[in-house]
Amino acid sequence: MHIRAGIADWYKEWQVIYYLINSKENIVGEIKHEYCKTLERLEFPAITKKAISRLD
């Protein structure tokens, strides 16, 4: 059983919004590549199971 989340904000000072708005951070990650590889890993067993079940 999970504990119900609180209603409070995750920050205390409203000025933090300026950091989020003015952030010039350019995130160039491999998330798309990793996402596609994960999908491939999930698809292979599903396709294999479907092919094997047709043989029965």
C-alpha positions as CSV (number, residue, x, y, z in Angstrom):
1,M,0.0,0.0,0.0
2,H,1.3,3.5,-0.9
3,I,1.3,6.6,1.2
4,R,-0.9,9.3,-0.2
5,A,1.2,12.2,-1.7
6,G,1.2,15.6,0.0
7,I,-0.4,18.7,-1.5
8,A,2.6,20.9,-0.8
9,D,4.7,22.4,-3.7
10,W,8.0,20.9,-4.4
11,Y,9.7,24.2,-4.0
12,K,9.4,27.0,-1.4
13,E,10.5,30.1,-3.4
14,W,8.4,31.2,-6.5
15,Q,11.5,32.8,-8.0
16,V,12.8,29.4,-9.0
17,I,10.5,29.7,-12.1
18,Y,13.0,32.1,-13.5
19,Y,15.6,29.4,-13.5
20,L,13.3,27.1,-15.4
21,I,12.3,29.8,-17.9
22,N,15.8,31.1,-18.5
23,S,17.6,27.8,-18.6
24,K,19.7,27.6,-21.7
25,E,20.6,24.0,-21.1
26,N,20.7,21.9,-24.2
27,I,20.0,18.3,-23.4
28,V,21.3,16.0,-26.1
29,G,20.9,12.5,-24.8
30,E,20.6,9.0,-26.1
31,I,17.1,8.6,-24.8
32,K,15.6,8.0,-28.3
33,H,18.2,5.4,-29.1
34,E,17.7,3.7,-25.8
35,Y,13.9,3.8,-26.2
36,C,14.1,2.2,-29.6
37,K,16.4,-0.5,-28.3
38,T,14.0,-1.3,-25.5
39,L,11.1,-1.6,-27.9
40,E,13.2,-4.0,-30.0
41,R,14.0,-6.1,-26.9
42,L,10.2,-6.2,-26.1
43,E,9.1,-6.9,-29.6
44,F,11.4,-9.9,-30.2
45,P,9.9,-12.2,-27.5
46,A,6.4,-11.1,-28.4
47,I,6.9,-12.0,-32.1
48,T,8.6,-15.2,-31.2
49,K,5.8,-16.2,-28.9
50,K,3.3,-15.5,-31.6
51,A,5.2,-17.5,-34.2
52,I,5.6,-20.5,-31.8
53,S,1.9,-20.4,-30.8
54,R,1.0,-20.8,-34.5
55,L,3.0,-24.0,-34.7
56,D,0.9,-25.7,-32.0
